[in-house]
Amino acid sequence: MENIKNAPDPTATAATPPKSYEKVKAYQNFINVLSQIIEKHGAEVLEEINHDI
């Protein structure tokens, strides 16, 4: 029982994610949006590039 009393509270450290997680999440969101744009308009852009050459 003494070990349990001295154990750190796991909810204190797990409550907030680290700042690096927010950056990674923002980057993942950016890449997802960018890939959706490429999927939607990529063929048009490539076609325009081919016509200009």
Gaussian input, Z-matrix of N, CA and C with variables (Angstrom, degrees):
# hf/3-21g

backbone

0 1
 N
 C     1     B1
 C     2     B2     1     A1
 N     3     B3     2     A2     1     D1
 C     4     B4     3     A3     2     D2
 C     5     B5     4     A4     3     D3
 N     6     B6     5     A5     4     D4
 C     7     B7     6     A6     5     D5
 C     8     B8     7     A7     6     D6
 N     9     B9     8     A8     7     D7
 C    10    B10     9     A9     8     D8
 C    11    B11    10    A10     9     D9
 N    12    B12    11    A11    10    D10
 C    13    B13    12    A12    11    D11
 C    14    B14    13    A13    12    D12
 N    15    B15    14    A14    13    D13
 C    16    B16    15    A15    14    D14
 C    17    B17    16    A16    15    D15
 N    18    B18    17    A17    16    D16
 C    19    B19    18    A18    17    D17
 C    20    B20    19    A19    18    D18
 N    21    B21    20    A20    19    D19
 C    22    B22    21    A21    20    D20
 C    23    B23    22    A22    21    D21
 N    24    B24    23    A23    22    D22
 C    25    B25    24    A24    23    D23
 C    26    B26    25    A25    24    D24
 N    27    B27    26    A26    25    D25
 C    28    B28    27    A27    26    D26
 C    29    B29    28    A28    27    D27
 N    30    B30    29    A29    28    D28
 C    31    B31    30    A30    29    D29
 C    32    B32    31    A31    30    D30
 N    33    B33    32    A32    31    D31
 C    34    B34    33    A33    32    D32
 C    35    B35    34    A34    33    D33
 N    36    B36    35    A35    34    D34
 C    37    B37    36    A36    35    D35
 C    38    B38    37    A37    36    D36
 N    39    B39    38    A38    37    D37
 C    40    B40    39    A39    38    D38
 C    41    B41    40    A40    39    D39
 N    42    B42    41    A41    40    D40
 C    43    B43    42    A42    41    D41
 C    44    B44    43    A43    42    D42
 N    45    B45    44    A44    43    D43
 C    46    B46    45    A45    44    D44
 C    47    B47    46    A46    45    D45
 N    48    B48    47    A47    46    D46
 C    49    B49    48    A48    47    D47
 C    50    B50    49    A49    48    D48
 N    51    B51    50    A50    49    D49
 C    52    B52    51    A51    50    D50
 C    53    B53    52    A52    51    D51
 N    54    B54    53    A53    52    D52
 C    55    B55    54    A54    53    D53
 C    56    B56    55    A55    54    D54
 N    57    B57    56    A56    55    D55
 C    58    B58    57    A57    56    D56
 C    59    B59    58    A58    57    D57
 N    60    B60    59    A59    58    D58
 C    61    B61    60    A60    59    D59
 C    62    B62    61    A61    60    D60
 N    63    B63    62    A62    61    D61
 C    64    B64    63    A63    62    D62
 C    65    B65    64    A64    63    D63
 N    66    B66    65    A65    64    D64
 C    67    B67    66    A66    65    D65
 C    68    B68    67    A67    66    D66
 N    69    B69    68    A68    67    D67
 C    70    B70    69    A69    68    D68
 C    71    B71    70    A70    69    D69
 N    72    B72    71    A71    70    D70
 C    73    B73    72    A72    71    D71
 C    74    B74    73    A73    72    D72
 N    75    B75    74    A74    73    D73
 C    76    B76    75    A75    74    D74
 C    77    B77    76    A76    75    D75
 N    78    B78    77    A77    76    D76
 C    79    B79    78    A78    77    D77
 C    80    B80    79    A79    78    D78
 N    81    B81    80    A80    79    D79
 C    82    B82    81    A81    80    D80
 C    83    B83    82    A82    81    D81
 N    84    B84    83    A83    82    D82
 C    85    B85    84    A84    83    D83
 C    86    B86    85    A85    84    D84
 N    87    B87    86    A86    85    D85
 C    88    B88    87    A87    86    D86
 C    89    B89    88    A88    87    D87
 N    90    B90    89    A89    88    D88
 C    91    B91    90    A90    89    D89
 C    92    B92    91    A91    90    D90
 N    93    B93    92    A92    91    D91
 C    94    B94    93    A93    92    D92
 C    95    B95    94    A94    93    D93
 N    96    B96    95    A95    94    D94
 C    97    B97    96    A96    95    D95
 C    98    B98    97    A97    96    D96
 N    99    B99    98    A98    97    D97
 C   100   B100    99    A99    98    D98
 C   101   B101   100   A100    99    D99
 N   102   B102   101   A101   100   D100
 C   103   B103   102   A102   101   D101
 C   104   B104   103   A103   102   D102
 N   105   B105   104   A104   103   D103
 C   106   B106   105   A105   104   D104
 C   107   B107   106   A106   105   D105
 N   108   B108   107   A107   106   D106
 C   109   B109   108   A108   107   D107
 C   110   B110   109   A109   108   D108
 N   111   B111   110   A110   109   D109
 C   112   B112   111   A111   110   D110
 C   113   B113   112   A112   111   D111
 N   114   B114   113   A113   112   D112
 C   115   B115   114   A114   113   D113
 C   116   B116   115   A115   114   D114
 N   117   B117   116   A116   115   D115
 C   118   B118   117   A117   116   D116
 C   119   B119   118   A118   117   D117
 N   120   B120   119   A119   118   D118
 C   121   B121   120   A120   119   D119
 C   122   B122   121   A121   120   D120
 N   123   B123   122   A122   121   D121
 C   124   B124   123   A123   122   D122
 C   125   B125   124   A124   123   D123
 N   126   B126   125   A125   124   D124
 C   127   B127   126   A126   125   D125
 C   128   B128   127   A127   126   D126
 N   129   B129   128   A128   127   D127
 C   130   B130   129   A129   128   D128
 C   131   B131   130   A130   129   D129
 N   132   B132   131   A131   130   D130
 C   133   B133   132   A132   131   D131
 C   134   B134   133   A133   132   D132
 N   135   B135   134   A134   133   D133
 C   136   B136   135   A135   134   D134
 C   137   B137   136   A136   135   D135
 N   138   B138   137   A137   136   D136
 C   139   B139   138   A138   137   D137
 C   140   B140   139   A139   138   D138
 N   141   B141   140   A140   139   D139
 C   142   B142   141   A141   140   D140
 C   143   B143   142   A142   141   D141
 N   144   B144   143   A143   142   D142
 C   145   B145   144   A144   143   D143
 C   146   B146   145   A145   144   D144
 N   147   B147   146   A146   145   D145
 C   148   B148   147   A147   146   D146
 C   149   B149   148   A148   147   D147
 N   150   B150   149   A149   148   D148
 C   151   B151   150   A150   149   D149
 C   152   B152   151   A151   150   D150
 N   153   B153   152   A152   151   D151
 C   154   B154   153   A153   152   D152
 C   155   B155   154   A154   153   D153
 N   156   B156   155   A155   154   D154
 C   157   B157   156   A156   155   D155
 C   158   B158   157   A157   156   D156

   B1=1.4509
   B2=1.5269
   B3=1.3242
   B4=1.4546
   B5=1.5283
   B6=1.3240
   B7=1.4702
   B8=1.5229
   B9=1.3095
   B10=1.4631
   B11=1.5185
   B12=1.3089
   B13=1.4659
   B14=1.5216
   B15=1.3300
   B16=1.4620
   B17=1.5260
   B18=1.3047
   B19=1.4695
   B20=1.5206
   B21=1.3382
   B22=1.4678
   B23=1.5209
   B24=1.2901
   B25=1.4647
   B26=1.5269
   B27=1.3405
   B28=1.4675
   B29=1.5285
   B30=1.3123
   B31=1.4678
   B32=1.5167
   B33=1.3126
   B34=1.4646
   B35=1.5248
   B36=1.3313
   B37=1.4616
   B38=1.5224
   B39=1.3138
   B40=1.4579
   B41=1.5280
   B42=1.3041
   B43=1.4572
   B44=1.5232
   B45=1.3210
   B46=1.4617
   B47=1.5237
   B48=1.3336
   B49=1.4624
   B50=1.5261
   B51=1.3045
   B52=1.4672
   B53=1.5248
   B54=1.3163
   B55=1.4718
   B56=1.5213
   B57=1.3271
   B58=1.4635
   B59=1.5207
   B60=1.3284
   B61=1.4641
   B62=1.5248
   B63=1.3244
   B64=1.4699
   B65=1.5229
   B66=1.3278
   B67=1.4611
   B68=1.5176
   B69=1.3245
   B70=1.4570
   B71=1.5200
   B72=1.3177
   B73=1.4605
   B74=1.5282
   B75=1.3165
   B76=1.4677
   B77=1.5240
   B78=1.3365
   B79=1.4615
   B80=1.5249
   B81=1.3356
   B82=1.4639
   B83=1.5180
   B84=1.3259
   B85=1.4632
   B86=1.5226
   B87=1.3338
   B88=1.4604
   B89=1.5252
   B90=1.3278
   B91=1.4615
   B92=1.5228
   B93=1.3217
   B94=1.4714
   B95=1.5206
   B96=1.3243
   B97=1.4686
   B98=1.5223
   B99=1.3084
   B100=1.4654
   B101=1.5186
   B102=1.3150
   B103=1.4623
   B104=1.5266
   B105=1.3318
   B106=1.4677
   B107=1.5203
   B108=1.3238
   B109=1.4680
   B110=1.5208
   B111=1.3209
   B112=1.4710
   B113=1.5187
   B114=1.3284
   B115=1.4624
   B116=1.5248
   B117=1.3196
   B118=1.4639
   B119=1.5280
   B120=1.3340
   B121=1.4628
   B122=1.5257
   B123=1.3137
   B124=1.4660
   B125=1.5086
   B126=1.3254
   B127=1.4694
   B128=1.5305
   B129=1.3320
   B130=1.4735
   B131=1.5191
   B132=1.3183
   B133=1.4604
   B134=1.5208
   B135=1.3162
   B136=1.4610
   B137=1.5178
   B138=1.3098
   B139=1.4561
   B140=1.5203
   B141=1.3212
   B142=1.4621
   B143=1.5255
   B144=1.3139
   B145=1.4720
   B146=1.5164
   B147=1.3231
   B148=1.4635
   B149=1.5212
   B150=1.3374
   B151=1.4632
   B152=1.5092
   B153=1.3257
   B154=1.4603
   B155=1.5168
   B156=1.3015
   B157=1.4733
   B158=1.4995
   A1=112.07
   A2=117.75
   A3=119.70
   A4=110.70
   A5=117.15
   A6=120.26
   A7=111.19
   A8=116.89
   A9=120.32
   A10=110.76
   A11=117.10
   A12=120.40
   A13=111.50
   A14=117.83
   A15=121.97
   A16=113.17
   A17=117.31
   A18=120.59
   A19=109.68
   A20=117.43
   A21=120.00
   A22=111.03
   A23=115.03
   A24=121.32
   A25=108.40
   A26=119.86
   A27=120.86
   A28=113.15
   A29=118.63
   A30=119.94
   A31=111.78
   A32=117.77
   A33=120.20
   A34=110.92
   A35=117.83
   A36=120.08
   A37=112.09
   A38=118.73
   A39=121.14
   A40=112.41
   A41=118.59
   A42=120.80
   A43=112.20
   A44=117.74
   A45=120.13
   A46=109.98
   A47=118.17
   A48=120.22
   A49=109.68
   A50=117.89
   A51=120.33
   A52=110.79
   A53=115.59
   A54=121.15
   A55=111.59
   A56=117.59
   A57=119.69
   A58=111.04
   A59=117.17
   A60=120.49
   A61=110.20
   A62=117.56
   A63=120.43
   A64=110.63
   A65=117.07
   A66=120.44
   A67=110.89
   A68=116.77
   A69=120.85
   A70=109.91
   A71=117.52
   A72=122.07
   A73=110.16
   A74=117.78
   A75=121.26
   A76=110.43
   A77=117.37
   A78=121.11
   A79=110.72
   A80=116.93
   A81=120.58
   A82=110.86
   A83=117.18
   A84=120.86
   A85=110.64
   A86=116.55
   A87=121.24
   A88=111.01
   A89=116.96
   A90=121.28
   A91=110.63
   A92=117.26
   A93=120.30
   A94=111.02
   A95=117.28
   A96=120.51
   A97=110.16
   A98=116.42
   A99=120.23
   A100=111.20
   A101=117.81
   A102=120.15
   A103=111.33
   A104=117.17
   A105=119.73
   A106=110.99
   A107=116.65
   A108=120.37
   A109=110.19
   A110=116.88
   A111=120.51
   A112=110.60
   A113=116.75
   A114=119.46
   A115=111.29
   A116=116.44
   A117=120.33
   A118=112.41
   A119=117.74
   A120=121.19
   A121=114.28
   A122=117.47
   A123=120.24
   A124=113.76
   A125=117.05
   A126=120.55
   A127=110.85
   A128=116.95
   A129=120.68
   A130=110.92
   A131=116.33
   A132=120.73
   A133=110.32
   A134=117.70
   A135=120.05
   A136=111.35
   A137=116.62
   A138=119.76
   A139=110.80
   A140=117.61
   A141=121.07
   A142=111.04
   A143=116.03
   A144=119.55
   A145=110.27
   A146=117.87
   A147=120.89
   A148=112.03
   A149=117.98
   A150=120.62
   A151=110.95
   A152=117.84
   A153=120.80
   A154=113.10
   A155=117.35
   A156=119.94
   A157=111.12
   D1=-29.44
   D2=-179.50
   D3=-63.33
   D4=-37.92
   D5=179.69
   D6=-64.69
   D7=-36.71
   D8=-179.55
   D9=-67.71
   D10=-39.18
   D11=179.52
   D12=-65.09
   D13=-33.88
   D14=-177.09
   D15=-90.28
   D16=-4.22
   D17=-178.28
   D18=-69.93
   D19=141.79
   D20=177.57
   D21=-68.44
   D22=153.38
   D23=-179.91
   D24=-76.94
   D25=113.96
   D26=-175.97
   D27=-69.01
   D28=-23.82
   D29=-178.98
   D30=-75.66
   D31=-21.23
   D32=-179.91
   D33=-67.81
   D34=-38.93
   D35=-178.32
   D36=-90.11
   D37=-24.25
   D38=-176.08
   D39=-89.59
   D40=-5.32
   D41=-174.90
   D42=-69.93
   D43=-40.55
   D44=-177.91
   D45=-115.46
   D46=129.34
   D47=177.60
   D48=-71.98
   D49=154.77
   D50=179.31
   D51=-66.02
   D52=158.42
   D53=-179.10
   D54=-61.23
   D55=-32.16
   D56=-179.19
   D57=-64.19
   D58=-30.07
   D59=177.62
   D60=-62.88
   D61=-40.31
   D62=179.25
   D63=-62.80
   D64=-38.90
   D65=179.05
   D66=-67.19
   D67=-41.97
   D68=179.24
   D69=-64.64
   D70=-42.81
   D71=179.62
   D72=-63.41
   D73=-42.78
   D74=178.50
   D75=-63.43
   D76=-40.28
   D77=178.28
   D78=-64.94
   D79=-42.68
   D80=178.50
   D81=-62.51
   D82=-40.83
   D83=177.58
   D84=-62.88
   D85=-42.99
   D86=178.67
   D87=-60.55
   D88=-46.36
   D89=-179.51
   D90=-64.20
   D91=-38.92
   D92=178.63
   D93=-63.57
   D94=-44.55
   D95=178.97
   D96=-65.17
   D97=-43.13
   D98=179.90
   D99=-61.91
   D100=-41.26
   D101=179.56
   D102=-67.80
   D103=-34.27
   D104=176.20
   D105=-65.39
   D106=-40.10
   D107=178.13
   D108=-64.51
   D109=-42.90
   D110=179.87
   D111=-64.82
   D112=-41.36
   D113=178.28
   D114=-62.23
   D115=-37.98
   D116=-176.35
   D117=-78.21
   D118=-42.11
   D119=-172.10
   D120=-115.90
   D121=0.81
   D122=-175.55
   D123=-60.42
   D124=-42.43
   D125=-179.00
   D126=-63.31
   D127=-41.09
   D128=178.66
   D129=-61.95
   D130=-45.34
   D131=-178.14
   D132=-64.51
   D133=-44.45
   D134=178.99
   D135=-63.67
   D136=-37.23
   D137=178.46
   D138=-64.95
   D139=-42.27
   D140=178.04
   D141=-63.89
   D142=-40.38
   D143=178.65
   D144=-63.25
   D145=-42.30
   D146=179.94
   D147=-65.56
   D148=-33.40
   D149=-179.99
   D150=-73.38
   D151=-29.28
   D152=-178.54
   D153=-77.56
   D154=-18.29
   D155=-176.49
   D156=-79.43

